[in-house]
Amino acid sequence: MVSPNETPDQTFGKQNRVLSRQIFRRVYEQGHKFRAAYFTAFVLPNSEQRSRVGITATRKTGNAVERNRSRRLVREVFRKNKWRVPPGVDIVINVKSSMAEACYAEIEKDFIEFLERSR
């Protein structure tokens, strides 16, 4: 937890992203699955001291504009709430089509609830 005098790290660099197909597959195959209203998340501990997130949005989610908006929202929610995520986990989030109509506050609430359930 961050004390009130400290500012949490709110960056979203490459070190915070799941980038390789191999890691995505490992998280899908070995990770724990959690369902939420706007996404499905797979969580797997990693060997690093930082948490990473990967985001997928299929064509079933909507057109390119809706998929990109959904990915941007998830990145922003992760960036703002990174301090809540336990260190040393890989999270892969599969976006649901309902996220395209959701507002930021709803998605953030769903993400925080998911984090509490995944502990």
PyMOL commands that place a pseudoatom at each C-alpha (Angstrom):
pseudoatom trace, name=CA, resn=MET, resi=1, chain=A, elem=C, hetatm=0, pos=[0.000, 0.000, 0.000]
pseudoatom trace, name=CA, resn=VAL, resi=2, chain=A, elem=C, hetatm=0, pos=[1.210, 3.497, -0.769]
pseudoatom trace, name=CA, resn=SER, resi=3, chain=A, elem=C, hetatm=0, pos=[1.338, 6.062, 2.007]
pseudoatom trace, name=CA, resn=PRO, resi=4, chain=A, elem=C, hetatm=0, pos=[-0.390, 9.431, 1.435]
pseudoatom trace, name=CA, resn=ASN, resi=5, chain=A, elem=C, hetatm=0, pos=[2.978, 11.190, 1.114]
pseudoatom trace, name=CA, resn=GLU, resi=6, chain=A, elem=C, hetatm=0, pos=[4.154, 8.965, -1.730]
pseudoatom trace, name=CA, resn=THR, resi=7, chain=A, elem=C, hetatm=0, pos=[2.879, 9.141, -5.275]
pseudoatom trace, name=CA, resn=PRO, resi=8, chain=A, elem=C, hetatm=0, pos=[2.280, 5.752, -6.870]
pseudoatom trace, name=CA, resn=ASP, resi=9, chain=A, elem=C, hetatm=0, pos=[3.966, 4.822, -10.127]
pseudoatom trace, name=CA, resn=GLN, resi=10, chain=A, elem=C, hetatm=0, pos=[1.356, 5.505, -12.795]
pseudoatom trace, name=CA, resn=THR, resi=11, chain=A, elem=C, hetatm=0, pos=[3.359, 4.665, -15.888]
pseudoatom trace, name=CA, resn=PHE, resi=12, chain=A, elem=C, hetatm=0, pos=[2.569, 1.893, -18.329]
pseudoatom trace, name=CA, resn=GLY, resi=13, chain=A, elem=C, hetatm=0, pos=[5.844, 0.950, -19.984]
pseudoatom trace, name=CA, resn=LYS, resi=14, chain=A, elem=C, hetatm=0, pos=[6.910, -2.219, -21.732]
pseudoatom trace, name=CA, resn=GLN, resi=15, chain=A, elem=C, hetatm=0, pos=[7.957, -3.772, -18.439]
pseudoatom trace, name=CA, resn=ASN, resi=16, chain=A, elem=C, hetatm=0, pos=[4.249, -3.722, -17.416]
pseudoatom trace, name=CA, resn=ARG, resi=17, chain=A, elem=C, hetatm=0, pos=[2.983, -5.500, -20.539]
pseudoatom trace, name=CA, resn=VAL, resi=18, chain=A, elem=C, hetatm=0, pos=[2.641, -9.127, -21.540]
pseudoatom trace, name=CA, resn=LEU, resi=19, chain=A, elem=C, hetatm=0, pos=[3.970, -8.984, -25.083]
pseudoatom trace, name=CA, resn=SER, resi=20, chain=A, elem=C, hetatm=0, pos=[4.945, -12.450, -26.274]
pseudoatom trace, name=CA, resn=ARG, resi=21, chain=A, elem=C, hetatm=0, pos=[2.593, -15.099, -27.557]
pseudoatom trace, name=CA, resn=GLN, resi=22, chain=A, elem=C, hetatm=0, pos=[4.411, -17.685, -25.437]
pseudoatom trace, name=CA, resn=ILE, resi=23, chain=A, elem=C, hetatm=0, pos=[3.563, -15.860, -22.195]
pseudoatom trace, name=CA, resn=PHE, resi=24, chain=A, elem=C, hetatm=0, pos=[-0.068, -15.342, -23.292]
pseudoatom trace, name=CA, resn=ARG, resi=25, chain=A, elem=C, hetatm=0, pos=[-0.392, -19.103, -23.930]
pseudoatom trace, name=CA, resn=ARG, resi=26, chain=A, elem=C, hetatm=0, pos=[1.215, -20.022, -20.610]
pseudoatom trace, name=CA, resn=VAL, resi=27, chain=A, elem=C, hetatm=0, pos=[-1.156, -17.730, -18.708]
pseudoatom trace, name=CA, resn=TYR, resi=28, chain=A, elem=C, hetatm=0, pos=[-4.174, -19.173, -20.561]
pseudoatom trace, name=CA, resn=GLU, resi=29, chain=A, elem=C, hetatm=0, pos=[-3.110, -22.780, -19.939]
pseudoatom trace, name=CA, resn=GLN, resi=30, chain=A, elem=C, hetatm=0, pos=[-1.796, -22.568, -16.372]
pseudoatom trace, name=CA, resn=GLY, resi=31, chain=A, elem=C, hetatm=0, pos=[-3.489, -19.488, -14.920]
pseudoatom trace, name=CA, resn=HIS, resi=32, chain=A, elem=C, hetatm=0, pos=[-6.631, -19.143, -12.833]
pseudoatom trace, name=CA, resn=LYS, resi=33, chain=A, elem=C, hetatm=0, pos=[-9.703, -17.854, -14.643]
pseudoatom trace, name=CA, resn=PHE, resi=34, chain=A, elem=C, hetatm=0, pos=[-11.902, -15.092, -13.208]
pseudoatom trace, name=CA, resn=ARG, resi=35, chain=A, elem=C, hetatm=0, pos=[-15.085, -13.828, -14.813]
pseudoatom trace, name=CA, resn=ALA, resi=36, chain=A, elem=C, hetatm=0, pos=[-16.225, -10.244, -14.428]
pseudoatom trace, name=CA, resn=ALA, resi=37, chain=A, elem=C, hetatm=0, pos=[-19.021, -8.219, -15.982]
pseudoatom trace, name=CA, resn=TYR, resi=38, chain=A, elem=C, hetatm=0, pos=[-16.855, -6.570, -18.645]
pseudoatom trace, name=CA, resn=PHE, resi=39, chain=A, elem=C, hetatm=0, pos=[-13.949, -8.992, -19.052]
pseudoatom trace, name=CA, resn=THR, resi=40, chain=A, elem=C, hetatm=0, pos=[-12.540, -12.426, -18.322]
pseudoatom trace, name=CA, resn=ALA, resi=41, chain=A, elem=C, hetatm=0, pos=[-9.138, -12.456, -16.633]
pseudoatom trace, name=CA, resn=PHE, resi=42, chain=A, elem=C, hetatm=0, pos=[-6.477, -15.136, -16.366]
pseudoatom trace, name=CA, resn=VAL, resi=43, chain=A, elem=C, hetatm=0, pos=[-3.920, -14.750, -13.574]
pseudoatom trace, name=CA, resn=LEU, resi=44, chain=A, elem=C, hetatm=0, pos=[-0.593, -16.577, -13.209]
pseudoatom trace, name=CA, resn=PRO, resi=45, chain=A, elem=C, hetatm=0, pos=[2.346, -15.820, -10.887]
pseudoatom trace, name=CA, resn=ASN, resi=46, chain=A, elem=C, hetatm=0, pos=[5.553, -14.873, -12.718]
pseudoatom trace, name=CA, resn=SER, resi=47, chain=A, elem=C, hetatm=0, pos=[9.206, -14.926, -11.708]
pseudoatom trace, name=CA, resn=GLU, resi=48, chain=A, elem=C, hetatm=0, pos=[9.567, -11.128, -11.741]
pseudoatom trace, name=CA, resn=GLN, resi=49, chain=A, elem=C, hetatm=0, pos=[8.859, -8.605, -9.006]
pseudoatom trace, name=CA, resn=ARG, resi=50, chain=A, elem=C, hetatm=0, pos=[6.421, -6.591, -11.115]
pseudoatom trace, name=CA, resn=SER, resi=51, chain=A, elem=C, hetatm=0, pos=[2.946, -7.296, -12.372]
pseudoatom trace, name=CA, resn=ARG, resi=52, chain=A, elem=C, hetatm=0, pos=[2.213, -7.322, -16.088]
pseudoatom trace, name=CA, resn=VAL, resi=53, chain=A, elem=C, hetatm=0, pos=[-0.995, -7.154, -18.077]
pseudoatom trace, name=CA, resn=GLY, resi=54, chain=A, elem=C, hetatm=0, pos=[-1.920, -8.380, -21.541]
pseudoatom trace, name=CA, resn=ILE, resi=55, chain=A, elem=C, hetatm=0, pos=[-5.154, -7.400, -23.281]
pseudoatom trace, name=CA, resn=THR, resi=56, chain=A, elem=C, hetatm=0, pos=[-7.050, -9.209, -26.029]
pseudoatom trace, name=CA, resn=ALA, resi=57, chain=A, elem=C, hetatm=0, pos=[-10.130, -8.001, -27.870]
pseudoatom trace, name=CA, resn=THR, resi=58, chain=A, elem=C, hetatm=0, pos=[-11.515, -10.240, -30.609]
pseudoatom trace, name=CA, resn=ARG, resi=59, chain=A, elem=C, hetatm=0, pos=[-13.711, -9.210, -33.528]
pseudoatom trace, name=CA, resn=LYS, resi=60, chain=A, elem=C, hetatm=0, pos=[-16.716, -10.447, -31.571]
pseudoatom trace, name=CA, resn=THR, resi=61, chain=A, elem=C, hetatm=0, pos=[-16.126, -7.455, -29.303]
pseudoatom trace, name=CA, resn=GLY, resi=62, chain=A, elem=C, hetatm=0, pos=[-17.038, -5.012, -32.066]
pseudoatom trace, name=CA, resn=ASN, resi=63, chain=A, elem=C, hetatm=0, pos=[-15.429, -3.001, -34.804]
pseudoatom trace, name=CA, resn=ALA, resi=64, chain=A, elem=C, hetatm=0, pos=[-11.877, -1.642, -34.595]
pseudoatom trace, name=CA, resn=VAL, resi=65, chain=A, elem=C, hetatm=0, pos=[-12.966, 1.572, -32.873]
pseudoatom trace, name=CA, resn=GLU, resi=66, chain=A, elem=C, hetatm=0, pos=[-14.762, -0.343, -30.101]
pseudoatom trace, name=CA, resn=ARG, resi=67, chain=A, elem=C, hetatm=0, pos=[-11.892, -2.821, -29.656]
pseudoatom trace, name=CA, resn=ASN, resi=68, chain=A, elem=C, hetatm=0, pos=[-9.303, -0.051, -29.415]
pseudoatom trace, name=CA, resn=ARG, resi=69, chain=A, elem=C, hetatm=0, pos=[-11.452, 1.919, -26.943]
pseudoatom trace, name=CA, resn=SER, resi=70, chain=A, elem=C, hetatm=0, pos=[-11.831, -1.191, -24.801]
pseudoatom trace, name=CA, resn=ARG, resi=71, chain=A, elem=C, hetatm=0, pos=[-8.080, -1.798, -24.787]
pseudoatom trace, name=CA, resn=ARG, resi=72, chain=A, elem=C, hetatm=0, pos=[-7.385, 1.843, -23.909]
pseudoatom trace, name=CA, resn=LEU, resi=73, chain=A, elem=C, hetatm=0, pos=[-9.841, 1.683, -21.010]
pseudoatom trace, name=CA, resn=VAL, resi=74, chain=A, elem=C, hetatm=0, pos=[-8.257, -1.487, -19.617]
pseudoatom trace, name=CA, resn=ARG, resi=75, chain=A, elem=C, hetatm=0, pos=[-4.754, 0.003, -19.897]
pseudoatom trace, name=CA, resn=GLU, resi=76, chain=A, elem=C, hetatm=0, pos=[-5.905, 3.140, -18.082]
pseudoatom trace, name=CA, resn=VAL, resi=77, chain=A, elem=C, hetatm=0, pos=[-7.624, 1.174, -15.315]
pseudoatom trace, name=CA, resn=PHE, resi=78, chain=A, elem=C, hetatm=0, pos=[-4.494, -0.945, -14.841]
pseudoatom trace, name=CA, resn=ARG, resi=79, chain=A, elem=C, hetatm=0, pos=[-2.222, 2.121, -14.895]
pseudoatom trace, name=CA, resn=LYS, resi=80, chain=A, elem=C, hetatm=0, pos=[-4.265, 3.999, -12.284]
pseudoatom trace, name=CA, resn=ASN, resi=81, chain=A, elem=C, hetatm=0, pos=[-4.708, 0.945, -10.031]
pseudoatom trace, name=CA, resn=LYS, resi=82, chain=A, elem=C, hetatm=0, pos=[-1.322, -0.714, -10.491]
pseudoatom trace, name=CA, resn=TRP, resi=83, chain=A, elem=C, hetatm=0, pos=[-0.552, -0.235, -6.807]
pseudoatom trace, name=CA, resn=ARG, resi=84, chain=A, elem=C, hetatm=0, pos=[-3.499, -2.527, -5.952]
pseudoatom trace, name=CA, resn=VAL, resi=85, chain=A, elem=C, hetatm=0, pos=[-2.217, -5.384, -8.126]
pseudoatom trace, name=CA, resn=PRO, resi=86, chain=A, elem=C, hetatm=0, pos=[-0.027, -7.824, -6.204]
pseudoatom trace, name=CA, resn=PRO, resi=87, chain=A, elem=C, hetatm=0, pos=[3.566, -7.861, -7.495]
pseudoatom trace, name=CA, resn=GLY, resi=88, chain=A, elem=C, hetatm=0, pos=[4.783, -10.846, -9.462]
pseudoatom trace, name=CA, resn=VAL, resi=89, chain=A, elem=C, hetatm=0, pos=[1.683, -11.775, -11.473]
pseudoatom trace, name=CA, resn=ASP, resi=90, chain=A, elem=C, hetatm=0, pos=[0.821, -11.877, -15.154]
pseudoatom trace, name=CA, resn=ILE, resi=91, chain=A, elem=C, hetatm=0, pos=[-2.768, -10.935, -15.967]
pseudoatom trace, name=CA, resn=VAL, resi=92, chain=A, elem=C, hetatm=0, pos=[-4.353, -11.514, -19.363]
pseudoatom trace, name=CA, resn=ILE, resi=93, chain=A, elem=C, hetatm=0, pos=[-7.673, -9.752, -19.855]
pseudoatom trace, name=CA, resn=ASN, resi=94, chain=A, elem=C, hetatm=0, pos=[-10.127, -10.829, -22.541]
pseudoatom trace, name=CA, resn=VAL, resi=95, chain=A, elem=C, hetatm=0, pos=[-12.502, -7.976, -23.256]
pseudoatom trace, name=CA, resn=LYS, resi=96, chain=A, elem=C, hetatm=0, pos=[-16.239, -8.689, -23.518]
pseudoatom trace, name=CA, resn=SER, resi=97, chain=A, elem=C, hetatm=0, pos=[-18.486, -6.881, -25.982]
pseudoatom trace, name=CA, resn=SER, resi=98, chain=A, elem=C, hetatm=0, pos=[-20.351, -5.195, -23.099]
pseudoatom trace, name=CA, resn=MET, resi=99, chain=A, elem=C, hetatm=0, pos=[-17.251, -3.098, -22.360]
pseudoatom trace, name=CA, resn=ALA, resi=100, chain=A, elem=C, hetatm=0, pos=[-17.785, -0.980, -25.478]
pseudoatom trace, name=CA, resn=GLU, resi=101, chain=A, elem=C, hetatm=0, pos=[-20.808, 0.738, -23.890]
pseudoatom trace, name=CA, resn=ALA, resi=102, chain=A, elem=C, hetatm=0, pos=[-19.418, 0.909, -20.339]
pseudoatom trace, name=CA, resn=CYS, resi=103, chain=A, elem=C, hetatm=0, pos=[-17.994, 4.018, -18.741]
pseudoatom trace, name=CA, resn=TYR, resi=104, chain=A, elem=C, hetatm=0, pos=[-14.586, 4.194, -17.067]
pseudoatom trace, name=CA, resn=ALA, resi=105, chain=A, elem=C, hetatm=0, pos=[-15.989, 4.145, -13.515]
pseudoatom trace, name=CA, resn=GLU, resi=106, chain=A, elem=C, hetatm=0, pos=[-17.901, 0.891, -14.146]
pseudoatom trace, name=CA, resn=ILE, resi=107, chain=A, elem=C, hetatm=0, pos=[-14.852, -0.817, -15.611]
pseudoatom trace, name=CA, resn=GLU, resi=108, chain=A, elem=C, hetatm=0, pos=[-12.635, 0.380, -12.772]
pseudoatom trace, name=CA, resn=LYS, resi=109, chain=A, elem=C, hetatm=0, pos=[-15.122, -0.915, -10.185]
pseudoatom trace, name=CA, resn=ASP, resi=110, chain=A, elem=C, hetatm=0, pos=[-15.228, -4.284, -11.990]
pseudoatom trace, name=CA, resn=PHE, resi=111, chain=A, elem=C, hetatm=0, pos=[-11.402, -4.419, -12.079]
pseudoatom trace, name=CA, resn=ILE, resi=112, chain=A, elem=C, hetatm=0, pos=[-11.061, -3.651, -8.355]
pseudoatom trace, name=CA, resn=GLU, resi=113, chain=A, elem=C, hetatm=0, pos=[-13.645, -6.324, -7.499]
pseudoatom trace, name=CA, resn=PHE, resi=114, chain=A, elem=C, hetatm=0, pos=[-11.715, -8.796, -9.655]
pseudoatom trace, name=CA, resn=LEU, resi=115, chain=A, elem=C, hetatm=0, pos=[-8.487, -7.982, -7.815]
pseudoatom trace, name=CA, resn=GLU, resi=116, chain=A, elem=C, hetatm=0, pos=[-10.154, -8.570, -4.449]
pseudoatom trace, name=CA, resn=ARG, resi=117, chain=A, elem=C, hetatm=0, pos=[-11.527, -11.938, -5.605]
pseudoatom trace, name=CA, resn=SER, resi=118, chain=A, elem=C, hetatm=0, pos=[-8.201, -13.073, -7.084]
pseudoatom trace, name=CA, resn=ARG, resi=119, chain=A, elem=C, hetatm=0, pos=[-6.208, -12.718, -3.848]
for i in range(1, 119): cmd.bond("trace and resi %d" % i, "trace and resi %d" % (i + 1))
show_as sticks, trace
zoom trace
